[in-house]
């Protein structure tokens, strides 16, 4: 029996030592966790949130401002695979080789109908195709005529108004897609075949100085609206998805009875990672390194509970989106590694 008591006492002592060690580790880790949370208390919570269209699961190219890698999204509405290239693949589904509808869809339906008629009238499955050959030839001739007419019209327009188009592009006064210098024969051919589903308008997206000024302005406006907990203002600056994440983070701050204040935001360095167009939506991903004062204060007393009055720096990857007739808005924030 004494041996059993001794074993029990030894186990109890070891358990107490283990619990003490865990308590020490937690005590040391808690200030570190608080320091991390205070450093990431700005808009976005130091997380990677939002969407980059069909490129949500593709890492942005590295830049001089952010030469390292970019974190994947912790929060995003875009599902892997389901939302990928949806805008790019949408025109093709209704084109010549679309899965349903389009020229090939109607042609396949014609073959099937002809075969069924042949079976009904005793000619076999392919009995009705003999009379269909003339109709098929007529359809091909009409398609070729339309293609030639569109090519001729495109050539005629480029020949009689080339300088005006390039003048508008050089002056930067013409809104919308920019004319590509490769839009000679290739542009006409793509335009002609586009009606049959062979291609779509993939004109390059040019980011102008006014756009960069808008990005810098949004950087400060978003942080200011976040600090003021102005959700209505955030709706004018960011996509509904990003505003939903801001609302979640603000609700957590209210639960903790704190408010995050981000002031003295100043862009130090920024450069474009990539810009593209998906359907009617334009995207621009920009690396931003900016100075800020980030602190979290108690709502009642105003005492600083995290962060400090000392200015710091942060580098993040911001993606902006724009639709026709509207300005740029924040679509995603990603952290750098």
PLY file of the C-alpha trace (Angstrom):
ply
format ascii 1.0
element vertex 337
property float x
property float y
property float z
element edge 336
property int vertex1
property int vertex2
end_header
0.00 0.00 0.00
2.71 2.58 0.74
4.00 2.02 -2.77
0.63 3.01 -4.19
0.55 6.24 -2.15
4.07 7.09 -3.16
3.20 6.58 -6.81
0.11 8.76 -6.45
2.05 11.53 -4.74
4.73 11.39 -7.42
2.07 11.67 -10.16
0.46 14.61 -8.35
3.76 16.43 -8.12
4.44 15.86 -11.82
0.93 17.11 -12.71
1.45 20.26 -10.67
4.81 20.86 -12.34
3.19 20.39 -15.77
0.38 22.81 -14.97
2.90 25.38 -13.72
4.90 25.04 -16.92
1.74 25.53 -19.03
0.81 28.58 -16.96
4.26 30.09 -17.51
4.04 29.49 -21.27
0.61 31.09 -21.45
1.79 34.06 -19.40
4.67 34.59 -21.80
2.55 34.06 -24.91
-0.29 36.40 -23.91
1.69 39.66 -24.25
2.99 38.46 -27.62
-0.54 37.73 -28.81
-1.68 41.13 -27.62
1.22 42.77 -29.41
0.33 40.97 -32.64
-3.34 41.92 -32.36
-2.48 45.54 -31.62
-0.21 45.72 -34.66
-2.98 44.30 -36.84
-5.85 46.39 -35.46
-6.16 48.62 -38.54
-8.84 48.20 -41.19
-8.85 44.60 -42.32
-7.62 43.30 -38.97
-4.27 42.26 -40.41
-6.00 39.47 -42.33
-6.30 38.71 -46.03
-9.91 39.35 -46.95
-11.97 40.00 -50.07
-11.96 38.84 -53.66
-9.89 39.45 -56.80
-12.39 38.08 -59.29
-11.15 35.03 -61.15
-7.66 35.62 -59.72
-8.70 35.28 -56.07
-6.70 32.06 -55.73
-3.73 33.29 -57.78
-0.95 35.15 -55.99
-0.35 38.69 -57.28
3.04 39.27 -58.91
5.75 40.55 -56.58
6.71 44.22 -56.83
9.43 46.53 -55.60
7.19 47.61 -52.73
6.27 44.03 -51.82
9.02 41.75 -53.14
7.92 38.78 -51.02
4.96 36.48 -51.32
1.34 37.36 -50.56
-0.86 35.54 -48.08
-3.87 33.66 -49.37
-7.32 34.87 -48.43
-8.51 34.00 -44.93
-11.95 35.37 -45.76
-13.44 35.39 -49.24
-16.77 34.78 -50.94
-15.10 33.27 -53.99
-15.16 29.48 -53.99
-12.22 27.52 -55.43
-13.02 26.37 -58.95
-16.64 27.53 -58.98
-15.88 31.21 -59.37
-12.69 30.84 -61.36
-12.69 32.45 -64.82
-16.46 32.81 -64.70
-16.35 36.15 -66.49
-13.98 34.89 -69.15
-15.90 31.70 -69.81
-19.34 33.32 -69.92
-19.17 34.52 -73.57
-17.88 31.15 -74.78
-20.85 29.23 -73.41
-23.15 31.06 -75.78
-20.74 31.10 -78.70
-20.12 28.75 -81.55
-18.77 25.94 -79.38
-20.96 26.65 -76.33
-22.28 23.79 -74.28
-25.85 24.94 -74.84
-27.11 27.22 -77.61
-25.08 29.13 -80.14
-24.21 28.15 -83.69
-22.93 24.64 -82.94
-25.81 24.00 -80.56
-28.32 24.80 -83.29
-26.35 22.79 -85.82
-26.25 19.74 -83.55
-29.95 20.11 -82.92
-30.51 20.20 -86.70
-28.56 16.97 -87.19
-30.45 15.29 -84.39
-33.79 16.46 -85.74
-32.93 15.25 -89.21
-31.93 11.85 -87.84
-35.13 11.49 -85.83
-37.24 12.41 -88.87
-35.37 9.84 -90.90
-36.11 7.16 -88.32
-39.80 8.12 -88.16
-40.23 7.89 -91.93
-38.21 4.68 -92.33
-35.02 6.18 -93.72
-32.84 5.29 -90.77
-31.01 7.56 -88.40
-29.04 9.30 -91.16
-31.75 9.19 -93.78
-32.74 12.79 -93.24
-29.24 14.15 -93.69
-29.40 14.14 -97.47
-31.82 17.02 -97.60
-29.95 18.75 -94.81
-26.74 19.14 -96.81
-28.14 22.01 -98.87
-29.33 23.81 -95.73
-25.95 23.30 -94.10
-24.19 24.74 -97.12
-26.47 27.77 -97.08
-25.72 28.40 -93.39
-21.97 28.19 -94.01
-22.21 30.65 -96.93
-24.19 33.14 -94.82
-21.64 32.88 -92.00
-18.76 33.53 -94.42
-20.53 36.55 -95.94
-21.18 38.06 -92.51
-17.54 37.49 -91.52
-16.21 39.15 -94.68
-18.55 42.14 -94.27
-17.47 42.69 -90.66
-13.80 42.47 -91.61
-14.33 44.98 -94.42
-16.18 47.42 -92.17
-13.50 47.16 -89.49
-10.76 47.82 -92.06
-12.66 50.80 -93.49
-13.12 52.42 -90.04
-9.45 52.01 -89.12
-8.32 53.39 -92.46
-10.41 56.59 -92.27
-10.12 57.40 -88.57
-6.82 56.15 -87.17
-5.35 59.44 -85.95
-8.41 60.45 -83.94
-8.39 57.15 -82.04
-4.72 57.40 -81.12
-5.06 61.08 -80.23
-7.74 60.26 -77.70
-5.63 57.50 -76.27
-2.56 59.71 -75.99
-4.50 62.58 -74.44
-6.16 60.29 -71.97
-9.51 62.00 -72.54
-11.40 59.00 -73.82
-12.83 56.88 -71.04
-13.16 53.14 -71.25
-10.95 50.52 -72.88
-7.78 51.69 -74.57
-6.98 50.85 -78.18
-4.27 48.26 -78.52
-1.55 48.75 -81.11
-2.08 45.09 -82.03
-5.72 45.73 -83.03
-5.04 45.82 -86.77
-5.84 42.60 -88.58
-5.98 40.74 -85.29
-8.54 43.15 -83.83
-10.72 42.97 -86.92
-10.54 39.20 -87.09
-11.29 38.84 -83.39
-14.18 41.27 -83.75
-15.56 39.37 -86.69
-15.28 36.00 -85.02
-16.52 37.36 -81.71
-20.06 37.30 -83.02
-19.71 33.54 -83.49
-18.17 32.95 -80.06
-14.54 32.55 -81.14
-13.25 35.39 -78.97
-14.10 38.29 -76.69
-12.82 41.81 -76.08
-9.69 41.38 -73.95
-8.33 44.89 -74.39
-5.50 45.72 -71.95
-6.32 47.84 -68.92
-4.25 50.99 -68.58
-3.88 52.53 -65.12
-3.52 56.29 -65.38
-2.20 58.88 -62.88
-5.76 59.73 -61.87
-6.28 56.10 -60.91
-3.20 56.08 -58.68
-4.46 59.23 -56.98
-7.78 57.48 -56.38
-5.97 54.49 -54.82
-4.03 56.75 -52.46
-7.19 58.64 -51.52
-9.05 55.39 -50.83
-6.24 54.25 -48.55
-6.79 57.23 -46.26
-10.57 57.34 -46.59
-11.03 53.67 -45.73
-8.85 53.94 -42.63
-10.69 57.11 -41.54
-14.13 55.56 -42.01
-12.94 52.48 -40.13
-11.68 54.58 -37.23
-14.98 56.48 -37.09
-16.94 53.22 -37.36
-18.84 54.84 -40.21
-20.36 51.85 -42.01
-22.39 54.06 -44.34
-19.17 55.71 -45.53
-17.49 52.34 -45.95
-20.30 51.29 -48.29
-19.23 54.10 -50.63
-15.57 53.07 -50.51
-15.58 49.27 -50.63
-17.47 46.34 -52.09
-20.33 44.81 -50.09
-18.12 41.82 -49.32
-15.39 43.98 -47.77
-17.95 46.01 -45.83
-19.34 42.78 -44.36
-15.87 41.92 -43.02
-15.45 45.43 -41.62
-18.78 45.09 -39.85
-17.72 41.79 -38.30
-14.49 43.31 -36.99
-16.27 46.41 -35.67
-18.81 44.20 -33.88
-15.95 42.35 -32.18
-14.48 45.66 -31.04
-17.81 46.71 -29.58
-18.02 43.40 -27.74
-14.60 44.12 -26.21
-15.70 47.72 -25.50
-12.80 49.14 -27.50
-12.39 51.21 -30.63
-9.47 51.18 -33.04
-8.11 54.54 -34.14
-5.90 54.77 -37.22
-4.54 58.25 -37.90
-1.73 60.00 -39.78
-2.03 57.64 -42.75
0.49 58.53 -45.44
1.48 56.55 -48.50
5.24 56.05 -48.60
5.59 53.80 -51.62
3.29 52.01 -54.01
3.38 50.26 -57.35
1.04 48.28 -59.57
1.16 44.50 -59.38
-1.37 43.77 -62.14
-4.46 45.20 -63.78
-7.05 43.36 -65.84
-10.64 43.37 -67.02
-13.30 40.70 -66.47
-16.45 41.43 -68.40
-17.50 44.93 -67.38
-15.47 44.94 -64.17
-11.94 46.32 -64.04
-9.44 45.22 -61.39
-6.17 46.71 -60.19
-3.95 45.12 -57.55
-1.51 47.56 -55.96
1.23 47.09 -53.36
1.09 49.85 -50.72
3.61 50.74 -48.04
2.23 53.41 -45.76
2.85 55.08 -42.43
0.16 55.18 -39.76
-0.52 55.57 -36.07
-2.48 52.55 -34.90
-3.94 52.35 -31.42
-6.90 50.70 -29.71
-8.53 52.61 -26.85
-11.18 51.88 -24.25
-14.56 53.29 -25.28
-15.32 54.70 -21.83
-12.00 55.98 -20.55
-10.06 56.53 -23.77
-7.08 54.71 -22.29
-4.83 52.93 -24.77
-5.25 49.16 -24.43
-3.24 48.17 -27.53
-0.89 49.89 -29.93
0.68 53.25 -29.17
0.93 56.87 -30.18
4.16 56.11 -32.01
3.85 55.99 -35.80
4.59 52.75 -37.59
4.60 51.28 -41.08
2.61 48.58 -42.86
2.84 46.96 -46.28
-0.29 45.44 -47.76
-1.67 44.40 -51.14
-4.91 46.19 -51.98
-7.14 45.25 -54.91
-9.57 47.79 -56.32
-12.55 47.13 -58.59
-14.50 49.44 -60.86
-17.65 49.03 -62.91
-18.89 51.27 -65.76
-20.25 54.54 -64.48
-18.73 54.22 -61.00
-15.40 54.89 -59.31
-12.83 52.58 -57.82
-13.73 50.74 -54.61
-11.76 48.46 -52.33
-12.26 44.82 -53.24
-9.57 43.02 -51.22
-6.75 43.45 -48.69
-3.94 40.90 -48.53
-1.00 40.67 -46.16
2.59 40.17 -47.26
4.85 37.39 -45.99
0 1
1 2
2 3
3 4
4 5
5 6
6 7
7 8
8 9
9 10
10 11
11 12
12 13
13 14
14 15
15 16
16 17
17 18
18 19
19 20
20 21
21 22
22 23
23 24
24 25
25 26
26 27
27 28
28 29
29 30
30 31
31 32
32 33
33 34
34 35
35 36
36 37
37 38
38 39
39 40
40 41
41 42
42 43
43 44
44 45
45 46
46 47
47 48
48 49
49 50
50 51
51 52
52 53
53 54
54 55
55 56
56 57
57 58
58 59
59 60
60 61
61 62
62 63
63 64
64 65
65 66
66 67
67 68
68 69
69 70
70 71
71 72
72 73
73 74
74 75
75 76
76 77
77 78
78 79
79 80
80 81
81 82
82 83
83 84
84 85
85 86
86 87
87 88
88 89
89 90
90 91
91 92
92 93
93 94
94 95
95 96
96 97
97 98
98 99
99 100
100 101
101 102
102 103
103 104
104 105
105 106
106 107
107 108
108 109
109 110
110 111
111 112
112 113
113 114
114 115
115 116
116 117
117 118
118 119
119 120
120 121
121 122
122 123
123 124
124 125
125 126
126 127
127 128
128 129
129 130
130 131
131 132
132 133
133 134
134 135
135 136
136 137
137 138
138 139
139 140
140 141
141 142
142 143
143 144
144 145
145 146
146 147
147 148
148 149
149 150
150 151
151 152
152 153
153 154
154 155
155 156
156 157
157 158
158 159
159 160
160 161
161 162
162 163
163 164
164 165
165 166
166 167
167 168
168 169
169 170
170 171
171 172
172 173
173 174
174 175
175 176
176 177
177 178
178 179
179 180
180 181
181 182
182 183
183 184
184 185
185 186
186 187
187 188
188 189
189 190
190 191
191 192
192 193
193 194
194 195
195 196
196 197
197 198
198 199
199 200
200 201
201 202
202 203
203 204
204 205
205 206
206 207
207 208
208 209
209 210
210 211
211 212
212 213
213 214
214 215
215 216
216 217
217 218
218 219
219 220
220 221
221 222
222 223
223 224
224 225
225 226
226 227
227 228
228 229
229 230
230 231
231 232
232 233
233 234
234 235
235 236
236 237
237 238
238 239
239 240
240 241
241 242
242 243
243 244
244 245
245 246
246 247
247 248
248 249
249 250
250 251
251 252
252 253
253 254
254 255
255 256
256 257
257 258
258 259
259 260
260 261
261 262
262 263
263 264
264 265
265 266
266 267
267 268
268 269
269 270
270 271
271 272
272 273
273 274
274 275
275 276
276 277
277 278
278 279
279 280
280 281
281 282
282 283
283 284
284 285
285 286
286 287
287 288
288 289
289 290
290 291
291 292
292 293
293 294
294 295
295 296
296 297
297 298
298 299
299 300
300 301
301 302
302 303
303 304
304 305
305 306
306 307
307 308
308 309
309 310
310 311
311 312
312 313
313 314
314 315
315 316
316 317
317 318
318 319
319 320
320 321
321 322
322 323
323 324
324 325
325 326
326 327
327 328
328 329
329 330
330 331
331 332
332 333
333 334
334 335
335 336
